[in-house]
Amino acid sequence: MDYSKAGSYKPAGGAQWVEAQWVELSGWSSVGGAQWVEAQWVVTAVGGGSTAYTVPILAFAFVCHPEVLPIYTELTNPTQRRMQNIGNVSILGMFTMYFFTAIFGYLTYYGHTEPELLHTYSRVDPLDTLILCVRLAVLVAVTLTVPVVLFPIRRALLQLLFPEKPFHWVRHVSIAAVLLFTVNLLVIFVPNIRDIFGIIGATTAPSLIFILPGLFYIRIIPTDQEPLRSTPKILAASFCALGFVFMIMSLTFIGIDWTSGEGRSLGGH
């Protein structure tokens, strides 16, 4: 009798799928009326939809470039060394908070952890006082972050669309209102916050981390000071090319995930 078979199954949550093949039936016996089958399985775990978002979200988590100039201009004695110290402390603090949040969140729910950790906690007891306090603290933190993020975006749009126009309150408020309205539409209609982080991490993060710094260096440094074939400019071009590769790969994986429908039913906001 041949018990060999091949197939696939999806665990609860749908985040990953596992393909398994029963390759060998090694024993069949009966002891004391109880029958047992000893079999050997070869299991190949293939990353599902969540894997395509891992690197983009990690890249997005540490993109703090738009806030550098506003913070630099607010320093009492702005110097490159002081700004570098602020960047080091900020990134270290973010990494520490992300690390402990991810570790303890996963150790609490393991495979049932959802893309939005607070949403997972709310499923246990939505009216729990501690969970409500944490959600309120996150809401206050995000609200206070809006002006810091909104300032460079509005400044860039004003320079692109109205470079020669003087300051005007109507234009100033209108751009802010349109930006906030667009963000609220995304929050309401996008079913999963992972999609927003994934797309932003796959597009803006490579641009700010890899592509734009390399292009700016090649463009700003004159060729008589550093030729195009010099080592620094070759490294800058390689850095820029790495960003394009990262962007294309991330968008491809996310597109495949959207097309196949893997992991689309995970928790939303």
N, C-alpha and C positions, 0 to 999 in steps of 0.2 A: 504494500500500500504506500503510495507516494503522498506525503503531506507537504511537499514543497509548494510554496506560493509566494507571490509578490503583490504588494499593494501599498497604499498610503492612507494616512489618517491625519486628522487635525485635532490637536488638543483644545481644551476649553479656552476661549478668548480669541482664537483664530490668529494670534500674533505670528506664529511660525507653523510650518507644516513639516512633518517627518515622513520620510519615505523608508520603508522597511522591507527587507527581503528575507524570507525563511529559506536558508540555503542548505541546511542539513538536518536530517532527522537521525539523532544519534542513539536513541534507545526507547524501548517500550517494555514495561514490566508490570507485574501484578504481585503485590505483597500484601497478604492478609485481606484480600478482597478489594484493596484500593489500587486503582490503576494510575500510573503516572507516565507522562511523556517528557523526555529530556530533549530539548531542541536547542539549536544554536542559531542565533539571529545576527544578521549584519544590519546595523542601523546607521543611516546616513542622515544627519540633520542638516537641512538646508535652510539658510536664513530666509525668513519670510519678509513681509512688508516692513516690519519695524527696523530691519537692518539697513534699509535704504535711507532712513532718516537719521541714523546715529551720528555719522560724521558731520552732516550739515548742521544739526542741532548743536553739536559740540562747538563747531566753528562760530555759529551765531551767538552762543553763550558768552564768548570772550571778545566779541566785536564792540569795542568801546571808543573807536576812532572819532565818531561824530561829536563826542563830549570833550575831546581833548582841548580844542581851541576855546570853547566857553569857560572851561575850568582854568585854563592858562591865563586868560585875560582877567580873571577874578583874583589871581594871586597878588599878594601885597608886593612881593619882590619876585616877579616871574623870571625864572632861569630854567635852562634845560635840565640841570641836575635835580632841581626841586620837582619839576614835572615828571622826571623819570622815577623819582622816589614815590610820588603819588600813584603813578601807573603800576609800579611794582606792588605796593601795598594793596591797591584796589584789586588787581588780578589775583593776588594771593588770597585776599579775603573772599572773593567770589568763588575761587576754586575750593576753599575750605567749606563754605556753606553748601555749594553744589554737591560736594563729595559726601558730607554727612547726611544731607537730605536724601540723596540717592541711595546710600547704604542702608539707612534705617527705614526708608520707605520700602525698599525691596525686601528687607528682612521681616517686615510686618506682613506683607501680602504675597511675596514670592511671585509666582507666575500670574497672579491675578492683579498685579499692579497696573494701573491704567496710565495712559500718556500724561494726564494731568493728575498729579499726586493728591492734591486737595480734593479732587472729585472722588478719588478712591476712598479717602477718609469719610467723606460725607455719606457714602453708601452705608457705612456702619451705623451711624447715628447722625442724621442731618441737623438735629437740634442740640447736639452736644455743645456745651458752653465753651470748652477749650478749642474745638474745631471752628466754631463761629468766631472766636477771638483771633485765631490764626488767619482765617479768611478775611477778616476785617483789617488785620495788620497788612496782609498782602495788598488789599485794595488801597489802603492809604499809601503804601510804598509805591505802587504803580501810579497812583494819581499824582504824587509829588514828583515822580520821574518825568511826567509828561512835559512840563515846561523845558526841562533840560534837553529832551530829545526834539521837541518842537522847534526850538530856537535855531539850530543849524539847518533843519529842513526848510523852514520858512526863509531863512537867510539865503540859502542856495537857490530857491525858487525865485526870490526877488531879483537876485543877480542874473539869473538866466532869462527871466521873462520881462523884467523891467529894469534893465541895467542903468538907464539914464534918468529914471523917474525919481523925484524926491519922496521923502517919507510921507505916507498918507495913512490915516487911521482906518479908513474904509478898506483899503487894499490889505493892510496889516491884519485886520480882524477877519476879513473874508477868506484869506488863505488859511488861517488857523481853523476857521469853522469848516472849510471843505476838508481839510486833513482829518480833523476829529470825526466828521461825519463819515468819511470813508473808512476809518478805523472801526467805528461802531458797526457799520454794515458788515465788515469782515467778521467781527466778533459774533454778530447775530446769525449770519447765514452760513459761515463755514462750519461744518459739523464737528471738526476735530482740530484742536489747537496745534496738533502735531503737523498738520498740513501747512499752516502758516509758518511755523518755525522751520520746517523742511525747505520750503520754497525760498524764504529769506536767507536761510543758511546756505543754500545752493547757489544763490545769485549775488546778493550784496556782500556776503562774507568773503567769498573769493576775490571780489572786486576790491574791497577795502584792505584785505590782508595781503593778497598776492599781486593782483593785476595792476591796480592804480599806483602803488608805491614804486613798482618796477618801471612803469611807463613814465612817471614823473621824474624819476632819477635819470632815465635815458634822455628825456626831453629837456630838463633843466640844466644839467651839466653840459657845458659847451664841448664840441668835438675837439677843439684845439687844446682843451685841458685834459680830456679823456677821450680817445678815439672810440669808435663803435666796437672795435675789436679788443679793447682793453678788458682786463679781467673783471673789474667791477661792473661794467656794462654788460658783459656776457652773463655774469651772475644775475644781474637785474632782469635780463631777458629770459633767462632760465626760470627765475622766480615767477615772472609773468606767465610764461608758458605753463608752469605747474598749476597756476590758478585757473587757466582755461581748461586744462585737463580735469581738474577737480570739479569745476562747474559742469562740464559736459557729462562726466560720469554720474554726478549726483542727480542732475536733471533726468538723465536716462533711467536710472534706477527708480526714481520717484514716478516717472511716467509709466514705467512698466508696472509698478505697484498700483497706480490708478487704473490702468487698463485692465489688469487682471482682477482687480477688486479685492486683493488681499488686505486684510486688516482694516477695511473701510467701516466696519461696524463697531470699532472700538469707541470708548467713551468720549463725549464731547466736552464742552466747557463746563 
